[in-house]
């Protein structure tokens, strides 16, 4: 095989969109609206549906309808890979996976594979080695390399329980303030845009790969068919600068009816993807700063490079801020 270079073209980068929410917040309908706007009135939408038929609830509501591949009983990464191959053979213009959480935590998924390894007597790295390799090879790699023009990955989400130390020194479990998708920790890194949806069906964007996407998938607004139409225009390399200005945080907060973003859910723009070693180095710096209290952690966080900050925001909210708060209490104790 002979290798050759060609000029880079943004049109070769297929949008991969991640949506996560608690049950009942509208991620399935939002995904369908985004897909219909993207493919147009006659475009073909397909859904890998794992939710016992709930993904078909909108069959008579979405203009143009959509096709469904139902997956039941077992949800191994290889089965998802086979389903994506079937979607490609079906000639889809947009694919929705609803939900990708089953590949991770459903019956026969990655967590189940690891548990089976442990039950079989495997220990240490052997418990997770094969499940994670299967996840990367049959699920993540297939998502990233599929020629389908648009892929929307829906995930269940929840507020995990975290341990907190009370003033008297005792520990208690409380609900975290950060919504986490039920999938591998690194899945969001691969998305062009990822966002969570609140109970008013408004979008809260947590990552833009490119700054111009902020005019396409607009933060703090419900997803609509118009959202998909803007994304299609962006994919065709059309100028999106004529889109309405995205309201600033100050402007949005002045509206008493607006939904306020949770702490740590600010929009980020990622221009390059840092490697694991770089992320580990900065994560360690944050951990060291947290041991000196919240003020030091805040200072260290503000100094993160722009291409690193989106990847470590979750770690700050889930781990470092809690540790810094504990240190603050220790320092305040006479």
Secondary structure by P-SEA (a helix, b strand, c coil): cbbbbcccccccccbbbbbbbcccccaaaaaaaaaaaaacccbbbbbbccccccccccccccccccccccccccccaaaaaaaaaaaaaacccbbbcccccccccccccaaaaaaaaaaaccccccccaaaaaaaaaccaaaaacccccbbbbbbbbbbbbbbbbccccbbbbbbbcccccccccccccccccccccccccbbbbcccccccccccccccccccaaaaaaaaaaaaccccccccccccaaaaaacccbbbbcccccbbbbcccccaaaaaaaaaaaaaaaaacaaaaaaaaaaccccccccaaaaaaccaaaaaaaaaaaaacc
